[in-house]
């Protein structure tokens, strides 16, 4: 693939691994990051490894739809050929964003949904869109009500799983509405990253007993990098394989309803 790739959450462990890998292949990268100080450090590290790499940093906070719009407006038409919606969060507690969305859903779903829609007119007709989902999707169901969980419905992993399940639904409906796009899903598995530090008393114990058995960020991001590089459409990348979308996720009628409800909530 030739042309700039936008990587959201490029200061996180997998986002930084993705940006580094792409730069090593000579691919220009636009790092879309909330923390610009951390982004500058990641960029500097990449340039030490790959002098002359084309790495740009711009601010993007997926918990703010105003920030999403500002970032999208800053992207010049034709300047990018792919979008990797990598950023994610498992919120430690229930909180609402400035837009009235639950924070986990804003970062993992509403932000990527709006960002993708705003960037589509600026990307090639056959652009690549890779959305990072999660193995937790298989444990939750999908309906319009899950998009706005209340405090009583909130749980760290449950809300995260539902947000990723909604992102999966968006991906399938996006592929139906834009058949020329290369829309694919990437599941990293369980990765040893700060994201799985849930703020509980047993986190230090998990660091010792659990994290050593998890994938490295470099291994976790490989399915997404394969999805970006290959010419496939609507495939599920996990481990070293590309699969058909699992049948349990196929529900076009529900995908349409989730799409319509998302548009309503975003006031589109």
C-alpha positions as CSV (number, residue, x, y, z in Angstrom):
1,X,0.0,0.0,0.0
2,X,1.3,3.5,-0.9
3,X,0.0,6.6,0.8
4,X,-0.5,7.8,4.3
5,X,-2.3,5.7,6.9
6,X,-4.1,7.3,9.8
7,X,-3.6,5.4,13.1
8,X,-5.8,6.5,16.1
9,X,-4.5,5.9,19.6
10,X,-0.9,5.8,18.3
11,X,0.6,6.4,21.7
12,X,-0.8,3.2,23.2
13,X,1.2,0.0,23.1
14,X,-0.4,-1.4,20.0
15,X,-0.9,1.9,18.2
16,X,2.8,2.7,18.7
17,X,3.7,-0.8,17.5
18,X,1.6,-0.2,14.4
19,X,3.1,3.2,13.6
20,X,6.6,1.8,14.0
21,X,5.9,-1.2,11.8
22,X,4.4,0.9,9.1
23,X,7.3,3.4,9.2
24,X,9.8,0.5,8.9
25,X,8.0,-0.4,5.7
26,X,8.4,3.1,4.4
27,X,4.7,3.9,4.7
28,X,3.8,7.5,5.8
29,X,1.8,7.6,9.1
30,X,-0.5,10.2,10.6
31,X,-0.6,9.6,14.3
32,X,-4.0,10.7,15.7
33,X,-3.5,11.1,19.5
34,X,-5.0,12.6,22.6
35,X,-1.7,13.0,24.5
36,X,0.6,15.1,22.2
37,X,3.5,14.8,24.7
38,X,3.4,11.1,24.5
39,X,2.9,11.2,20.8
40,X,6.0,13.3,20.4
41,X,8.0,10.8,22.4
42,X,6.7,7.9,20.2
43,X,7.5,9.8,17.1
44,X,11.0,10.6,18.3
45,X,11.6,6.9,19.0
46,X,10.4,5.9,15.6
47,X,12.7,8.4,14.0
48,X,15.6,7.0,15.9
49,X,14.8,3.6,14.4
50,X,13.9,4.8,11.0
51,X,15.6,8.1,10.2
52,X,13.7,10.2,7.7
53,X,10.4,8.3,8.4
54,X,7.3,10.3,7.3
55,X,5.5,10.5,10.7
56,X,3.1,13.3,11.5
57,X,1.2,13.9,14.7
58,X,-2.2,15.6,15.1
59,X,-4.5,15.9,18.1
60,X,-7.6,13.7,18.4
61,X,-9.7,13.0,21.4
62,X,-12.3,10.4,20.7
63,X,-14.2,11.3,23.8
64,X,-15.1,14.7,22.2
65,X,-17.1,14.8,19.0
66,X,-15.8,18.4,18.5
67,X,-12.2,17.1,18.5
68,X,-13.2,14.4,16.0
69,X,-14.7,17.0,13.7
70,X,-11.7,19.3,14.1
71,X,-9.3,16.4,13.3
72,X,-11.3,15.3,10.2
73,X,-11.4,18.9,8.9
74,X,-7.6,19.0,9.2
75,X,-7.1,16.1,6.9
76,X,-6.6,17.2,3.3
77,X,-8.5,15.3,0.6
78,X,-6.4,12.7,-1.0
79,X,-3.7,12.8,1.6
80,X,-4.5,9.4,3.2
81,X,-5.4,6.0,1.8
82,X,-6.3,4.1,5.0
83,X,-7.8,4.5,8.4
84,X,-6.9,2.2,11.3
85,X,-9.4,2.7,14.2
86,X,-7.1,1.4,16.8
87,X,-7.8,3.6,19.8
88,X,-9.7,2.0,22.7
89,X,-10.3,2.3,26.4
90,X,-11.8,0.3,29.3
91,X,-13.1,3.0,31.6
92,X,-12.5,2.4,35.3
93,X,-15.9,3.9,36.2
94,X,-19.0,5.3,34.8
95,X,-18.7,8.8,33.4
96,X,-20.3,10.9,30.7
97,X,-18.4,12.9,28.1
98,X,-19.2,16.5,27.1
99,X,-21.5,15.1,24.4
100,X,-23.5,13.0,26.9
101,X,-22.1,9.7,25.9
102,X,-20.7,7.1,28.3
103,X,-16.9,7.4,28.0
104,X,-16.2,3.8,26.9
105,X,-18.8,4.0,24.1
106,X,-17.5,7.4,23.0
107,X,-13.9,6.3,22.6
108,X,-14.6,2.8,21.2
109,X,-17.7,3.5,19.1
110,X,-19.1,6.9,18.6
111,X,-15.7,8.6,18.0
112,X,-14.6,6.0,15.4
113,X,-18.0,6.0,13.8
114,X,-18.1,9.7,13.3
115,X,-14.4,9.9,12.3
116,X,-14.8,7.3,9.6
117,X,-17.9,9.0,8.2
118,X,-16.2,12.4,8.1
119,X,-13.1,11.0,6.5
120,X,-14.7,8.9,3.8
121,X,-15.2,11.8,1.3
122,X,-11.4,12.5,1.7
123,X,-10.3,9.0,1.1
124,X,-10.0,7.0,-2.1
125,X,-13.2,5.1,-3.1
126,X,-11.3,1.8,-2.4
127,X,-9.6,3.0,0.8
128,X,-8.8,0.5,3.6
129,X,-10.7,0.8,6.9
130,X,-9.6,-1.5,9.7
131,X,-11.5,-1.5,12.9
132,X,-10.1,-3.1,16.1
133,X,-12.6,-5.3,17.7
134,X,-12.3,-7.7,20.6
135,X,-12.9,-11.4,21.5
136,X,-15.2,-10.1,24.2
137,X,-17.8,-9.4,21.5
138,X,-18.9,-13.0,21.5
139,X,-20.2,-12.7,25.1
140,X,-22.7,-9.9,24.6
141,X,-25.8,-9.2,22.6
142,X,-26.7,-6.2,20.4
143,X,-29.7,-3.8,20.4
144,X,-30.2,-0.1,20.2
145,X,-30.5,0.4,23.9
146,X,-26.9,-0.6,24.6
147,X,-25.6,2.5,22.9
148,X,-26.4,4.6,26.0
149,X,-25.8,2.6,29.1
150,X,-26.8,4.1,32.4
151,X,-24.7,3.9,35.6
152,X,-26.6,0.8,36.7
153,X,-25.9,-1.0,33.4
154,X,-22.2,-0.1,33.5
155,X,-19.5,-2.6,34.1
156,X,-15.9,-2.3,32.9
157,X,-15.6,-5.3,30.7
158,X,-19.3,-5.6,29.8
159,X,-19.6,-2.1,28.6
160,X,-16.3,-2.4,26.7
161,X,-17.5,-5.6,25.0
162,X,-20.8,-4.0,24.0
163,X,-19.0,-0.9,22.6
164,X,-16.8,-3.2,20.5
165,X,-19.8,-5.2,19.4
166,X,-21.4,-2.0,18.2
167,X,-18.2,-1.2,16.3
168,X,-18.3,-4.6,14.7
169,X,-21.9,-3.9,13.6
170,X,-20.9,-0.5,12.2
171,X,-18.1,-2.2,10.2
172,X,-20.5,-4.7,8.5
173,X,-23.1,-2.0,7.7
174,X,-20.3,0.3,6.4
175,X,-19.1,-2.5,4.1
176,X,-22.7,-3.0,2.7
177,X,-23.2,0.7,2.0
178,X,-19.7,1.2,0.5
179,X,-18.9,-2.1,-1.3
180,X,-15.7,-0.6,-2.9
181,X,-14.1,0.0,0.5
182,X,-11.8,-2.5,2.0
183,X,-13.5,-2.8,5.4
184,X,-12.0,-5.4,7.7
185,X,-12.0,-6.3,11.4
186,X,-8.9,-7.1,13.5
187,X,-9.0,-9.0,16.8
188,X,-5.7,-8.7,18.7
189,X,-6.5,-11.3,21.4
190,X,-5.4,-10.7,24.9
191,X,-2.4,-8.3,24.9
192,X,-0.1,-7.3,27.7
193,X,-0.9,-3.6,27.7
194,X,-1.8,-0.8,30.1
195,X,-5.4,-1.2,28.9
196,X,-5.9,-4.4,30.9
197,X,-5.0,-2.6,34.1
198,X,-8.5,-2.2,35.5
199,X,-7.6,-0.3,38.6
200,X,-8.3,-3.2,41.0
201,X,-6.3,-4.3,44.0
202,X,-5.2,-7.5,42.1
203,X,-3.6,-5.7,39.2
204,X,-0.1,-6.1,40.5
205,X,-0.8,-9.8,41.0
206,X,-2.1,-10.0,37.4
207,X,1.1,-8.3,36.2
208,X,3.1,-11.2,37.6
209,X,0.8,-14.2,36.9
210,X,-1.3,-13.2,33.9
211,X,0.5,-10.7,31.7
212,X,3.6,-12.9,30.9
213,X,1.1,-15.2,29.1
214,X,-0.5,-12.5,27.1
215,X,0.6,-11.4,23.6
216,X,3.1,-8.7,23.1
217,X,1.7,-5.4,21.5
218,X,3.7,-6.2,18.4
219,X,2.0,-9.6,18.1
220,X,-1.4,-8.2,19.0
221,X,-1.3,-5.6,16.1
222,X,-0.2,-8.1,13.4
223,X,-3.8,-9.0,12.4
224,X,-4.6,-5.3,11.8
225,X,-1.4,-4.8,9.8
226,X,-2.3,-7.8,7.6
227,X,-5.7,-6.4,7.1
228,X,-4.2,-3.0,6.0
229,X,-1.8,-4.7,3.6
230,X,-4.1,-7.2,1.9
231,X,-6.8,-6.5,-0.7
232,X,-9.6,-8.3,1.2
233,X,-13.0,-7.1,2.1
234,X,-15.2,-7.8,5.1
235,X,-12.8,-10.3,6.7
236,X,-12.1,-11.1,10.4
237,X,-8.4,-11.1,11.1
238,X,-7.3,-12.9,14.2
239,X,-4.0,-14.5,15.1
240,X,-2.3,-15.4,11.8
241,X,-5.5,-16.1,9.9
242,X,-8.1,-14.2,7.9
243,X,-11.6,-15.7,8.3
244,X,-15.2,-15.1,7.2
245,X,-17.2,-13.0,9.6
246,X,-18.5,-15.4,12.3
247,X,-22.2,-16.2,11.6
248,X,-23.2,-15.1,15.1
249,X,-22.4,-11.5,14.2
250,X,-24.4,-11.5,10.9
251,X,-27.7,-9.5,11.5
252,X,-28.2,-6.9,8.7
253,X,-31.5,-5.8,10.1
254,X,-30.0,-5.0,13.5
255,X,-27.0,-3.3,11.9
256,X,-29.3,-1.0,10.1
257,X,-31.2,-0.1,13.3
258,X,-27.9,0.5,15.2
259,X,-26.7,2.7,12.3
260,X,-29.9,4.8,12.4
261,X,-29.9,5.1,16.1
262,X,-26.2,6.2,16.0
263,X,-27.0,8.9,13.5
264,X,-29.9,10.1,15.7
265,X,-27.7,10.3,18.8
266,X,-25.0,12.1,16.9
267,X,-27.6,14.6,15.5
268,X,-26.7,13.8,11.9
